[in-house]
Amino acid sequence: MDSQKTYDIHVREEGGGKTLLSLSGRLEIGNLHLFLSEADGLIQKISSGSLRVDLSKVEYLDSAGALGLLQLEDGAKNRSIILQFVNVTEEAKRIMGLIDRKALSMKPLAGEKRSNIIEQIGEGSLRILNDFVSIMTFLGDLLTALTRSFFHPRVVRLEDVLFYMKRAGVDGLPKVLAQSAGPRGKFQDRSSWVFKTR
């Protein structure tokens, strides 16, 4: 996604080592990297003291923007700067509350390494078998649906078929038929989409 600056940052010295950083506009995923680099540059210029971040003029904040604000706070903390968010709207509080700070600092779990070649061959064979069963089930449902629509063309709702073809593309027709026509298939609950009910 292209970075577009849809926000403004205004910095004002308040004296006594205090700085006010006012944010306005939109903080969102599209401008997260731009915001972080600009905010990090501003924090580098502040030697110590406290930084207040005013969020009263932020029009839109998504979870990526909230993550950026929390990363800004962590960057300030690493430079021994006390950062405080002020004039935070209820919506911004709610979105910032969605971010799990503990999960951000956790290291990813390392996958288990198996040295036993026989186990690896067995697990690989099971995955291949499961994939084969899934493909055969799909092909069976597809053939059943096509056979049923060939021998009983009146059960096909042509308007609905054309509607779903337009939505999914012509390549999606076999899937639509298989999902909607299987007499005992796992997609039988969607049969009313394309086929007439008796």
HUBELHU-V911982 format. One record per residue. SS is DSSP state (A for helix, B for strand, O for the rest). PHI is phi in whole degrees, -180 to 180 (none if undefined). OMEGA is omega in whole degrees, 0 to 359 (* if undefined). Layout:
BEGIN
SS_PHI_OMEGA + SS_PHI_OMEGA
END
This chain:
BEGIN
O_none_181 + O_-71_178 + O_-83_176 + O_-125_181 + O_-81_179 + O_-115_181 + B_-140_174 + B_-132_176 + B_-122_177 + B_-119_181 + B_-113_179 + B_-138_176 + B_-78_181 + B_-105_180 + B_87_179 + O_69_180 + O_77_181 + B_-104_180 + B_-131_176 + B_-110_178 + B_-114_182 + B_-102_178 + B_-107_175 + B_-145_179 + B_99_185 + B_-117_172 + B_-109_186 + O_-148_185 + A_-61_182 + A_-67_182 + A_-124_184 + A_-61_183 + A_-65_178 + A_-63_180 + A_-63_182 + A_-63_180 + A_-68_179 + A_-69_181 + A_-67_179 + A_-65_177 + A_-63_178 + A_-68_180 + A_-66_178 + A_-62_181 + A_-77_180 + O_-88_184 + O_-80_180 + O_-164_179 + B_104_183 + B_-129_181 + B_-130_175 + B_-105_180 + B_-109_182 + B_-91_182 + B_-107_186 + B_-66_183 + B_-102_177 + B_-75_183 + B_-82_184 + B_-145_179 + B_-141_174 + O_-103_185 + A_-64_177 + A_-68_176 + A_-64_177 + A_-64_177 + A_-62_177 + A_-62_178 + A_-65_179 + A_-68_176 + A_-69_174 + A_-61_179 + A_-64_178 + A_-65_178 + A_-63_178 + A_-67_180 + A_-63_179 + A_-66_178 + O_-100_178 + O_62_176 + B_-107_179 + B_-82_181 + B_-110_179 + B_-136_175 + B_-86_180 + B_-124_180 + O_54_181 + O_-84_179 + O_-73_179 + A_-62_179 + A_-64_179 + A_-65_177 + A_-61_181 + A_-63_182 + A_-70_178 + A_-67_177 + A_-71_179 + O_-73_183 + O_-79_178 + O_-89_184 + A_-65_180 + A_-66_180 + A_-67_179 + A_-67_183 + A_-93_180 + O_-76_175 + O_-79_179 + O_-66_179 + O_-70_178 + O_-81_179 + O_-70_179 + O_-70_177 + O_-104_179 + O_-104_179 + O_-96_182 + O_-79_183 + A_-68_181 + A_-68_177 + A_-63_180 + A_-64_178 + A_-66_179 + A_-63_179 + A_-66_177 + A_-64_179 + A_-65_178 + A_-64_178 + A_-63_179 + A_-64_179 + A_-63_179 + A_-63_177 + A_-63_179 + A_-62_179 + A_-63_179 + A_-64_180 + A_-66_180 + A_-66_177 + A_-64_179 + A_-62_180 + A_-63_177 + A_-63_177 + A_-63_180 + A_-64_180 + A_-65_178 + A_-62_181 + A_-66_180 + A_-66_178 + A_-64_180 + A_-62_181 + A_-71_178 + A_-72_183 + A_-83_179 + O_-130_186 + A_-66_181 + A_-74_179 + A_-80_180 + B_-87_175 + O_-86_186 + A_-62_179 + A_-62_180 + A_-71_178 + A_-61_180 + A_-65_178 + A_-60_181 + A_-73_174 + A_-65_178 + A_-66_181 + A_-73_185 + A_-98_185 + O_90_181 + A_-63_179 + A_-65_181 + A_-86_182 + A_-58_180 + A_-58_180 + A_-68_179 + A_-61_179 + A_-65_181 + A_-65_181 + A_-72_187 + A_-101_189 + A_-108_184 + O_-60_183 + O_-64_178 + O_-127_183 + O_-74_182 + O_-75_180 + O_-106_185 + A_-63_182 + A_-65_179 + A_-99_185 + A_-66_180 + A_-72_180 + A_-64_189 + O_-116_185 + B_-98_179 + O_-70_175 + O_-92_183 + O_-91_*
END
